[in-house]
C-alpha cells in the first residue's frame, strides 16, 4: 500500500511541476509578444491584437498556477 501512495505522490508532484513550467513559459511568451510589438513597425505602438493575445496567455498561465494550487491546498 505504501508503494502505491508514494507513486501517486510522485505523479502529483510531476504534474504540478509540469504545470508550473508551462505557466512560466507562457508568461515569458506573453512578455516576448509585448517586446516584439515595440520593435516591429510601427515602432512603439502595441496593437490591440497583441494586447488581447497577451491577456489570454496571462489568464491561461494564471489559471494553471493559481486556481490549481488554491483548490488543492
C-alpha positions as CSV (number, residue, x, y, z in Angstrom):
1,X,0.0,0.0,0.0
2,X,2.8,2.4,0.8
3,X,4.4,1.9,-2.6
4,X,1.2,2.9,-4.3
5,X,0.9,6.1,-2.3
6,X,4.5,7.0,-3.0
7,X,3.9,6.6,-6.7
8,X,0.8,8.6,-6.6
9,X,2.6,11.4,-4.7
10,X,5.4,11.4,-7.2
11,X,2.9,11.6,-10.1
12,X,1.2,14.6,-8.4
13,X,4.5,16.4,-7.9
14,X,5.4,15.8,-11.5
15,X,2.1,17.1,-12.7
16,X,2.4,20.2,-10.6
17,X,6.0,20.8,-11.8
18,X,4.9,20.5,-15.5
19,X,2.0,23.0,-14.8
20,X,4.4,25.5,-13.3
21,X,6.9,25.2,-16.1
22,X,4.1,25.6,-18.7
23,X,2.8,28.7,-16.8
24,X,6.2,30.3,-16.6
25,X,6.8,29.6,-20.2
26,X,3.5,31.2,-21.2
27,X,4.3,34.2,-19.1
28,X,7.6,34.6,-21.0
29,X,5.9,34.1,-24.3
30,X,3.4,36.8,-23.4
31,X,6.1,39.2,-22.4
32,X,8.0,38.4,-25.6
33,X,4.9,39.3,-27.7
34,X,4.8,42.7,-26.0
35,X,8.5,43.3,-26.5
36,X,8.4,42.3,-30.2
37,X,5.4,44.6,-30.7
38,X,7.6,47.5,-29.7
39,X,10.4,46.5,-32.2
40,X,8.4,45.8,-35.4
41,X,6.9,48.8,-37.3
42,X,5.1,50.9,-36.3
43,X,7.7,51.3,-33.5
44,X,6.3,51.9,-30.1
45,X,2.7,51.0,-30.8
46,X,1.1,48.0,-29.3
47,X,-1.7,46.7,-31.5
48,X,-4.9,45.6,-29.8
49,X,-4.5,42.1,-31.1
50,X,-1.2,41.8,-29.3
51,X,-2.8,43.1,-26.1
52,X,-5.6,40.5,-26.4
53,X,-3.2,37.7,-27.1
54,X,-1.0,38.7,-24.2
55,X,-4.1,38.9,-21.9
56,X,-5.2,35.5,-22.9
57,X,-1.8,34.0,-22.4
58,X,-1.5,35.6,-18.9
59,X,-5.0,34.4,-18.0
60,X,-4.3,30.8,-19.0
61,X,-0.9,30.8,-17.2
62,X,-2.6,32.3,-14.1
63,X,-5.2,29.6,-14.3
64,X,-2.5,26.9,-14.4
65,X,-0.7,28.4,-11.4
66,X,-3.2,30.0,-9.2
67,X,-6.5,28.1,-9.4
68,X,-5.0,24.6,-9.3
69,X,-2.9,25.5,-6.2
70,X,-5.7,27.2,-4.4
71,X,-8.2,24.4,-4.6
72,X,-5.7,21.6,-3.9
73,X,-4.1,23.0,-0.8
